[in-house]
Amino acid sequence: MEPIDTELVARLYAAHRGGLDEARRAQRALLTRNSSMRAQLDDVEAEITYLLLRHVRPEVVVELGALDGWSTSWILRALQDNGSGKLRSYDLVDGALRQVPDELAGERWSFTRGDVRDIGPDVIAGADYLFIDADHGARFARWYTAQLLPALRSGTPVSVHDVFHQRWARPFGEGRVVLRWLVGRGIEPFTASRARAPRVYAQLSAVKSHTGLDDPVRSGRRNPMIFFRS
């Protein structure tokens, strides 16, 4: 099974250049129309998410933490461009319901308001891709590393946001817990975090420039997300 690494991501930028260009334009327009939208993902991590979804072509994506729907809309664009796949999103707040365009949601999106811990492992039933950007506390991370990640099929792609805002994960938060879980299983996560992996960030920035995809969708450049296979 191919690893998620710089080589793969660079290849996907070239393979899906046209679709990604259109997705970026659509996302920029969405943010312009909805100026109050809290757009949590920075450009590179959002684009990697889109590209991995185009590559693995999941039938079921589970999103824990949708907030105002910025990551939701990126995921939905990838599924739309794939021509298949469903997204199940969960959050304590329902801002995404007001921000995600109806024509993008279509029949491919369902949203459940509530605490996923009340649902338990069934929340990831059938998941081919798991996206996590929810409670960033250690307690929640201990729950999902014990209850959700072990229940995924081996090799399932997972993304966890807000891990590497700095070079090291915050000592008492989610990032430290999930990184410890990964170390215990010999899994090396991939990140394009500017603080943690400046060389990777520079390499992908060069790829974006070469493919004409370097004009920003939004201003953030930290890209603290990690990507790995369970």
C-alpha positions as a printed Julia matrix, in Angstrom:
230×3 Matrix{Float64}:
   0.0    0.0     0.0
   1.54   3.3    -1.08
   2.49   5.71    1.71
   1.13   9.22    2.0
   4.26  11.26    1.35
   5.63  14.21   -0.61
   6.18  12.14   -3.75
   2.56  10.96   -3.83
   1.13  14.4    -3.13
   3.31  16.04   -5.8
   2.16  13.43   -8.3
  -1.47  14.08   -7.38
  -1.07  17.83   -7.9
  -0.1   17.06  -11.5
  -2.71  14.35  -12.05
  -5.65  16.41  -10.75
  -4.44  19.88  -11.66
  -7.58  20.83  -13.61
 -10.07  19.62  -11.03
  -8.12  21.2    -8.19
  -7.94  24.51  -10.02
 -11.73  24.55  -10.4
 -12.21  23.5    -6.76
  -9.93  26.3    -5.56
 -11.84  28.86   -7.63
 -15.14  27.6    -6.25
 -13.87  27.66   -2.68
 -12.54  31.19   -3.08
 -15.93  32.29   -4.42
 -17.69  30.53   -1.53
 -15.55  32.38    0.99
 -16.16  35.69   -0.78
 -19.94  35.17   -0.65
 -19.84  34.09    2.99
 -17.48  36.54    4.65
 -18.48  35.37    8.15
 -17.51  31.78    7.37
 -14.84  30.42    9.72
 -12.49  28.74    7.25
 -10.33  26.47    9.36
  -8.16  24.7     6.77
  -5.19  26.42    5.18
  -4.65  25.98    1.45
  -2.06  23.2     1.27
  -3.76  20.92    3.8
  -7.15  21.53    2.15
  -5.68  20.71   -1.26
  -4.0   17.55    0.04
  -7.35  16.48    1.46
  -9.01  17.07   -1.92
  -6.23  15.24   -3.78
  -6.22  12.2    -1.49
  -9.99  11.92   -1.83
  -9.69  12.07   -5.61
  -6.99   9.41   -5.45
  -8.54   6.85   -3.09
 -12.12   7.43   -4.33
 -13.86   6.59   -1.02
 -17.48   5.53   -0.96
 -17.94   6.78    2.62
 -16.14   9.73    4.22
 -16.73  10.53    7.9
 -16.01  14.07    9.11
 -15.8   14.76   12.85
 -16.06  18.52   13.24
 -17.61  20.55   10.44
 -17.96  23.99   12.09
 -19.05  26.35    9.27
 -18.52  23.83    6.5
 -15.18  24.9     5.0
 -13.62  21.45    5.21
 -17.02  19.95    4.43
 -17.22  21.83    1.14
 -13.69  20.81    0.16
 -14.55  17.17    0.8
 -17.83  17.44   -1.09
 -16.1   18.96   -4.11
 -13.75  15.99   -4.27
 -16.65  13.54   -4.08
 -18.55  15.53   -6.7
 -15.54  15.43   -9.02
 -15.16  11.7    -8.39
 -18.78  11.18   -9.38
 -19.43   8.99   -6.34
 -19.14   8.87   -2.56
 -21.06  10.04    0.49
 -20.02  12.31    3.34
 -21.33  11.95    6.9
 -20.51  14.97    9.07
 -20.91  15.34   12.84
 -20.6   18.4    15.06
 -22.0   20.0    18.19
 -22.87  23.12   16.16
 -24.76  23.29   12.88
 -23.18  26.26   11.11
 -22.29  24.01    8.18
 -25.97  23.55    7.38
 -26.25  27.26    6.62
 -22.98  27.61    4.72
 -22.6   24.56    2.47
 -24.31  25.23   -0.89
 -27.34  23.03   -1.54
 -26.14  22.17   -5.03
 -22.87  20.89   -3.58
 -24.47  18.92   -0.75
 -27.05  17.26   -2.97
 -27.77  13.68   -1.96
 -24.14  13.04   -1.05
 -24.1   14.77    2.38
 -25.69  14.05    5.73
 -25.16  16.09    8.9
 -25.77  14.96   12.47
 -25.71  17.43   15.33
 -24.46  16.01   18.61
 -21.55  14.44   20.45
 -20.09  11.55   18.48
 -19.1    9.88   21.74
 -22.8    9.25   22.34
 -22.89   7.3    19.08
 -19.69   5.37   19.69
 -17.73   3.32   17.14
 -20.79   3.03   14.89
 -20.0    6.59   13.8
 -17.28   5.25   11.5
 -19.21   2.27   10.15
 -18.13   1.67    6.55
 -15.7    4.62    6.55
 -13.12   4.68    3.76
 -11.66   8.01    4.93
 -11.78   9.65    8.38
 -11.37  13.41    8.77
 -11.01  14.79   12.32
 -11.14  18.49   13.24
 -13.23  18.53   16.39
 -12.47  18.83   20.12
  -8.71  19.33   20.41
  -8.47  18.22   24.03
  -6.55  15.16   25.18
  -9.67  13.45   26.54
 -11.4   13.42   23.15
  -8.21  12.21   21.48
  -7.87   9.38   23.99
 -11.44   8.4    23.17
 -11.03   8.25   19.41
  -7.61   6.6    19.5
  -9.11   3.89   21.7
 -12.56   3.56   20.13
 -12.39   4.7    16.5
  -8.95   4.34   14.98
  -8.54   0.65   15.91
 -11.96  -0.07   14.36
 -10.99   1.28   10.93
 -10.01  -1.1     8.17
  -6.24  -1.38    7.89
  -4.88   1.24    5.52
  -7.81   3.66    5.82
  -6.59   7.26    5.29
  -7.04   9.55    8.29
  -6.45  13.29    8.69
  -6.24  15.1    12.03
  -6.16  18.9    12.12
  -4.36  21.33   14.45
  -1.47  19.05   15.41
   1.6   21.01   14.27
   0.95  24.73   14.68
   4.51  24.81   15.99
   7.38  22.4    15.42
   6.13  20.24   18.3
   2.59  19.3    19.25
   1.17  21.05   22.29
   2.11  19.01   25.38
  -1.34  18.43   26.88
  -3.61  18.39   23.85
  -4.97  16.16   21.13
  -1.83  16.24   19.02
   0.4   14.71   21.66
  -2.1   11.9    22.27
  -2.56  10.95   18.62
   1.18  11.17   17.91
   1.87   8.84   20.84
  -0.72   6.42   19.43
   0.99   6.52   16.03
   4.47   5.97   17.49
   3.18   2.94   19.36
   2.13   1.4    16.05
   5.17   2.41   14.03
   3.16   4.82   11.86
   4.89   7.97   10.59
   2.35  10.7     9.78
   2.77  13.05    6.84
   2.44  16.8     7.3
   2.99  19.92    5.24
   3.15  22.05    8.38
   5.38  25.03    7.73
   6.71  24.82   11.3
   7.17  21.06   11.54
   8.18  20.2     7.98
   9.53  23.35    6.28
  11.24  21.33    3.54
   8.0   19.54    2.62
   6.14  22.85    2.68
   8.76  24.4     0.37
   8.67  21.43   -2.02
   4.89  21.52   -2.31
   4.93  25.31   -2.67
   7.27  24.83   -5.63
   4.91  22.23   -7.11
   1.98  24.63   -6.68
   3.95  27.41   -8.37
   4.96  25.14  -11.25
   1.35  24.06  -11.82
  -0.04  27.59  -11.54
  -1.89  26.89   -8.29
   0.01  29.25   -6.01
  -2.47  32.13   -5.78
  -3.95  31.92   -2.26
  -7.51  30.85   -1.57
  -7.16  32.12    1.99
  -4.3   33.71    3.91
  -3.35  31.03    6.46
  -0.04  29.24    5.86
   0.45  27.04    8.93
  -1.13  23.84    7.55
  -0.98  21.98   10.9
  -2.82  18.84    9.72
  -1.33  15.34    9.77
  -2.23  12.53    7.36
  -1.69   8.8     7.85
  -3.1    5.36    7.12
  -4.59   3.47   10.04
